[in-house]
């Protein structure tokens, strides 16, 4: 659920991000033909300004053939008000450098948003509609690569929207690992919005609220604790027993309230709180998009047979210095 607050924070570092080079602070030095990996959310703002809604570096090579080490393509699923460009400037090149076939889509763009000149935010249609877009995209990835399954890496809305695809649209048959950055399995209640919405329901005003909010953002009320969306997911079972889930959360998440909404229990579920791994990680909701501590957990979740120590470095809401080994 990347929001305007996160995007505004990213904009503060956009000027610096434009001038980043391979050897500059915040960018991992490239080796041989490796892509540079920027550890700053400003890189997404700069990339969007240069080429709106372009595939992030290392992604959407439709001739990519998965190797034996990483047989599953990785599909990147962005958050609310984000798109593939803004969300994945760090993780896409990182995963490509690791030898993964990486694919990224922008979903949930309304007719109104698509006409905006500088920025086309995604995730704005209902999550059911977006899940259908994800289904079609995954099918295309499987057809192009010849793979049997994919792994999902999502951020915010990109963690909870795919649950509909997996459990309601048959995605569990082709999804192997489901890795989530700042998920919200129980919904969220930022600034008491879920409580206010539930009050509106009791007063019979929810339809009016949906009419006003839904015109701009049909998914927005679906995020709230107690929404019909979560009720329907829980009715069928939120988690598929055939999928391996990894949840990565931050205590400083200002949008997933409480942050523990992103954790869950089950034999096929692993939870990571970033600050338990690294006390100097101060990433909030948006900064997890460029967090080397989170990246360490992601790499281990995707390839548990070759797990490596998760790095610890200082992470701020705008970015981080890469660990020496990266």
C-alpha positions as CSV (number, residue, x, y, z in Angstrom):
1,X,0.0,0.0,0.0
2,X,2.6,2.5,-1.1
3,X,1.1,5.9,-0.5
4,X,1.7,9.5,-1.5
5,X,3.6,10.0,1.7
6,X,6.1,7.4,0.7
7,X,6.3,8.8,-2.8
8,X,6.8,12.3,-1.4
9,X,9.6,11.0,0.8
10,X,11.2,9.4,-2.2
11,X,11.0,12.7,-4.1
12,X,13.2,14.3,-1.5
13,X,16.1,12.1,-2.7
14,X,15.2,12.1,-6.4
15,X,17.7,14.7,-7.4
16,X,20.5,12.7,-5.7
17,X,19.3,9.5,-7.3
18,X,19.5,10.9,-10.8
19,X,23.2,11.5,-10.4
20,X,24.0,8.2,-8.7
21,X,26.8,6.2,-10.4
22,X,28.0,2.7,-9.8
23,X,30.6,3.8,-7.3
24,X,28.4,6.4,-5.5
25,X,27.1,5.9,-2.0
26,X,23.8,3.9,-1.9
27,X,24.6,1.9,-5.0
28,X,26.2,-1.5,-4.9
29,X,29.2,-1.7,-7.1
30,X,28.6,-3.8,-10.2
31,X,30.9,-6.6,-11.1
32,X,31.5,-7.8,-14.7
33,X,28.1,-7.4,-16.3
34,X,26.0,-7.0,-13.2
35,X,23.4,-4.3,-13.1
36,X,23.9,-1.5,-10.5
37,X,21.7,-1.9,-7.5
38,X,20.5,1.4,-5.9
39,X,19.7,1.3,-2.2
40,X,17.5,4.4,-2.2
41,X,13.8,4.8,-3.0
42,X,14.7,8.0,-4.9
43,X,15.9,5.8,-7.7
44,X,12.3,4.9,-8.4
45,X,11.2,8.5,-8.7
46,X,14.1,9.3,-11.0
47,X,13.4,6.2,-13.2
48,X,9.7,7.2,-13.4
49,X,10.6,10.7,-14.5
50,X,12.9,9.4,-17.2
51,X,10.7,6.7,-18.5
52,X,7.2,6.4,-17.0
53,X,6.0,2.9,-16.2
54,X,9.1,1.3,-17.8
55,X,10.1,-2.2,-16.7
56,X,12.7,-2.0,-13.9
57,X,16.3,-3.0,-14.8
58,X,16.8,-6.7,-15.3
59,X,13.1,-7.4,-15.7
60,X,10.7,-8.5,-18.5
61,X,13.3,-10.2,-20.8
62,X,10.7,-12.5,-22.4
63,X,13.5,-14.7,-23.9
64,X,14.9,-15.4,-20.4
65,X,15.4,-19.2,-19.7
66,X,15.4,-20.2,-16.0
67,X,18.5,-22.1,-15.0
68,X,18.7,-25.2,-12.8
69,X,19.7,-23.0,-9.8
70,X,16.7,-20.8,-10.1
71,X,14.0,-22.7,-12.1
72,X,11.1,-20.4,-11.0
73,X,10.8,-17.0,-12.6
74,X,10.1,-14.2,-10.0
75,X,7.1,-12.0,-10.5
76,X,7.2,-8.6,-8.8
77,X,3.9,-7.2,-7.6
78,X,3.9,-3.5,-6.6
79,X,1.9,-1.6,-4.0
80,X,-0.9,0.9,-3.9
81,X,-0.4,4.1,-5.9
82,X,2.9,2.7,-7.1
83,X,3.8,1.0,-10.4
84,X,6.5,-1.4,-11.5
85,X,9.0,1.4,-12.2
86,X,8.7,3.1,-8.8
87,X,8.5,0.0,-6.7
88,X,11.3,-2.3,-8.1
89,X,14.4,-0.3,-9.0
90,X,16.3,-2.1,-6.2
91,X,15.0,-5.7,-6.1
92,X,14.7,-6.2,-9.8
93,X,18.4,-5.7,-10.7
94,X,19.4,-7.5,-7.5
95,X,17.5,-10.6,-8.4
96,X,18.6,-10.4,-12.1
97,X,22.2,-10.3,-10.9
98,X,21.5,-13.4,-8.8
99,X,20.5,-15.3,-12.0
100,X,16.7,-15.1,-11.7
101,X,14.4,-14.5,-14.6
102,X,12.5,-11.4,-13.3
103,X,9.2,-10.1,-14.5
104,X,7.2,-7.0,-13.3
105,X,3.8,-5.8,-14.1
106,X,1.7,-2.7,-13.4
107,X,-1.8,-3.5,-12.5
108,X,-5.0,-1.8,-11.4
109,X,-4.6,1.4,-13.5
110,X,-7.9,3.2,-14.0
111,X,-8.9,5.0,-17.2
112,X,-8.5,8.3,-15.3
113,X,-5.1,7.4,-14.0
114,X,-3.8,6.2,-17.3
115,X,-4.3,9.7,-18.8
116,X,-2.1,11.4,-16.2
117,X,0.9,12.9,-17.9
118,X,3.7,12.2,-15.5
119,X,2.6,9.4,-13.2
120,X,0.2,6.5,-13.7
121,X,-0.5,5.0,-10.3
122,X,-1.5,1.4,-10.1
123,X,-3.4,-0.8,-7.6
124,X,-6.5,1.5,-7.8
125,X,-9.1,-0.9,-9.1
126,X,-10.7,-3.6,-6.9
127,X,-8.2,-6.3,-5.8
128,X,-10.4,-8.9,-7.5
129,X,-9.9,-7.2,-10.8
130,X,-6.2,-6.8,-10.2
131,X,-5.9,-10.5,-9.3
132,X,-7.3,-11.3,-12.7
133,X,-4.6,-9.1,-14.3
134,X,-2.0,-10.9,-12.2
135,X,-3.3,-14.3,-13.3
136,X,-3.0,-13.3,-17.0
137,X,0.5,-12.0,-16.5
138,X,1.7,-15.1,-14.7
139,X,0.3,-17.3,-17.5
140,X,2.3,-15.2,-20.0
141,X,5.4,-15.6,-17.9
142,X,5.0,-19.4,-17.7
143,X,4.3,-19.6,-21.4
144,X,7.4,-17.6,-22.3
145,X,9.8,-19.3,-20.0
146,X,8.5,-22.8,-20.1
147,X,8.6,-22.9,-16.3
148,X,6.1,-24.9,-14.2
149,X,5.9,-22.5,-11.3
150,X,6.7,-18.9,-10.4
151,X,7.7,-17.2,-7.1
152,X,5.9,-14.0,-6.1
153,X,7.6,-11.0,-4.4
154,X,5.1,-8.4,-3.4
155,X,5.1,-5.1,-1.5
156,X,2.1,-3.8,0.4
157,X,-1.0,-4.3,-1.8
158,X,1.2,-6.6,-3.8
159,X,1.2,-8.9,-0.8
160,X,-2.6,-9.2,-0.1
161,X,-4.0,-8.8,-3.7
162,X,-2.2,-12.0,-4.9
163,X,-3.9,-13.9,-2.1
164,X,-7.1,-13.7,-4.2
165,X,-5.3,-15.0,-7.2
166,X,-3.7,-17.9,-5.2
167,X,-6.8,-19.0,-3.3
168,X,-9.6,-17.9,-5.5
169,X,-8.3,-18.1,-9.0
170,X,-6.3,-21.3,-8.8
171,X,-2.9,-19.6,-8.5
172,X,-1.8,-22.1,-5.8
173,X,-1.2,-24.6,-8.6
174,X,1.6,-22.5,-10.1
175,X,2.9,-20.4,-7.2
176,X,5.8,-22.0,-5.3
177,X,7.1,-19.3,-2.9
178,X,5.1,-16.2,-1.9
179,X,7.4,-13.5,-0.4
180,X,5.8,-10.4,1.1
181,X,7.3,-7.1,2.1
182,X,5.1,-5.2,4.6
183,X,2.1,-7.5,4.2
184,X,-1.3,-7.0,5.9
185,X,-3.0,-10.3,6.3
186,X,-5.5,-8.9,8.9
187,X,-5.9,-5.5,7.2
188,X,-4.9,-2.2,8.6
189,X,-6.3,0.6,10.8
190,X,-4.1,3.6,10.2
191,X,-5.3,6.7,12.0
192,X,-8.4,4.7,13.1
193,X,-9.8,4.6,9.5
194,X,-11.0,1.1,9.8
195,X,-12.9,2.0,13.0
196,X,-14.4,5.0,11.3
197,X,-15.5,2.9,8.3
198,X,-17.1,0.3,10.6
199,X,-18.9,3.2,12.3
200,X,-20.2,4.4,8.9
201,X,-21.4,0.9,8.2
202,X,-23.4,0.8,11.4
203,X,-24.9,4.1,10.5
204,X,-25.8,3.0,7.0
205,X,-23.3,5.4,5.4
206,X,-20.8,2.9,4.0
207,X,-22.4,3.0,0.5
208,X,-21.9,6.8,0.4
209,X,-18.3,6.4,1.5
210,X,-17.7,3.7,-1.0
211,X,-19.2,5.9,-3.7
212,X,-16.9,8.8,-3.0
213,X,-13.7,6.9,-2.3
214,X,-14.3,4.2,-4.8
215,X,-14.5,6.6,-7.7
216,X,-10.8,7.4,-7.2
217,X,-9.6,4.2,-5.5
218,X,-11.8,1.1,-5.5
219,X,-9.2,-0.9,-3.5
220,X,-8.7,1.6,-0.7
221,X,-11.5,0.5,1.6
222,X,-10.6,-3.2,0.9
223,X,-7.4,-2.8,2.9
224,X,-9.2,-1.9,6.1
225,X,-9.6,-4.3,9.0
226,X,-13.0,-6.0,8.9
227,X,-13.6,-5.3,5.2
228,X,-15.6,-7.7,3.0
229,X,-12.4,-8.5,1.1
230,X,-10.7,-10.0,4.1
231,X,-13.9,-11.7,5.2
232,X,-14.1,-13.5,1.8
233,X,-10.4,-14.5,1.9
234,X,-10.7,-15.8,5.4
235,X,-13.8,-17.8,4.5
236,X,-11.9,-19.9,2.1
237,X,-8.6,-19.8,4.0
238,X,-6.1,-17.0,3.6
239,X,-3.1,-19.3,3.0
240,X,-2.7,-22.2,0.6
241,X,-1.1,-25.3,2.1
242,X,0.7,-25.8,-1.2
243,X,2.6,-22.5,-1.1
244,X,5.6,-21.4,1.0
245,X,5.0,-18.0,2.6
246,X,7.6,-15.6,3.9
247,X,6.5,-12.3,5.6
248,X,9.0,-9.4,6.1
249,X,7.7,-6.6,8.4
250,X,9.0,-3.5,10.0
251,X,8.1,-2.1,13.4
252,X,8.2,1.4,12.0
253,X,5.4,0.8,9.4
254,X,3.1,3.8,9.6
255,X,0.6,2.4,7.1
256,X,0.2,-1.2,8.3
257,X,-1.3,-0.7,11.7
258,X,-0.5,-2.7,13.7
259,X,2.6,-4.0,11.9
260,X,1.9,-7.4,13.3
261,X,-1.0,-7.7,10.8
262,X,1.8,-8.8,8.5
263,X,2.7,-11.9,10.4
264,X,0.8,-15.2,10.6
265,X,1.2,-18.7,12.0
266,X,1.3,-21.9,10.0
267,X,3.6,-24.8,9.1
268,X,4.4,-23.2,5.7
269,X,4.7,-19.6,7.0
270,X,8.0,-17.8,8.1
271,X,7.9,-14.3,9.7
272,X,10.8,-11.8,9.9
273,X,10.7,-8.5,11.8
274,X,13.5,-6.4,10.3
275,X,14.6,-4.9,13.7
276,X,15.0,-8.3,15.2
277,X,17.6,-9.0,12.6
278,X,19.2,-5.5,12.5
279,X,18.4,-3.0,15.3
280,X,19.8,-0.1,13.1
281,X,17.1,-0.7,10.4
282,X,14.7,2.2,10.6
283,X,12.9,1.5,7.4
284,X,9.2,2.5,7.4
285,X,6.6,1.3,4.9
286,X,8.1,2.7,1.7
287,X,11.8,2.3,2.5
288,X,11.5,-1.5,2.7
289,X,11.6,-1.3,-1.2
290,X,15.3,-0.4,-1.0
291,X,16.3,-2.2,2.3
292,X,19.4,-4.5,2.2
293,X,18.3,-6.2,5.4
294,X,14.9,-7.1,3.8
295,X,16.8,-8.1,0.6
296,X,18.8,-10.6,2.6
297,X,15.6,-12.2,3.8
298,X,14.2,-12.2,0.3
299,X,17.2,-14.0,-1.2
300,X,17.1,-16.6,1.5
301,X,13.3,-17.1,1.1
302,X,13.7,-17.6,-2.6
303,X,16.7,-19.9,-2.3
304,X,16.6,-21.5,1.1
305,X,19.0,-24.3,0.1
306,X,21.8,-21.7,-0.3
307,X,20.9,-19.3,2.5
308,X,23.5,-16.7,3.5
309,X,23.9,-14.4,6.5
310,X,21.5,-11.5,6.4
311,X,23.4,-8.2,6.4
312,X,22.9,-5.5,9.0
313,X,23.5,-1.8,8.1
314,X,21.9,1.5,8.9
315,X,18.7,1.9,7.0
316,X,16.8,5.2,6.9
317,X,13.4,6.1,5.4
318,X,15.3,7.3,2.3
319,X,17.7,4.5,1.8
320,X,20.9,2.7,3.0
321,X,24.5,2.1,2.4
322,X,25.0,-1.3,0.8
323,X,26.8,-3.9,2.9
324,X,30.4,-4.4,1.9
325,X,29.7,-7.8,0.3
326,X,27.2,-6.2,-2.1
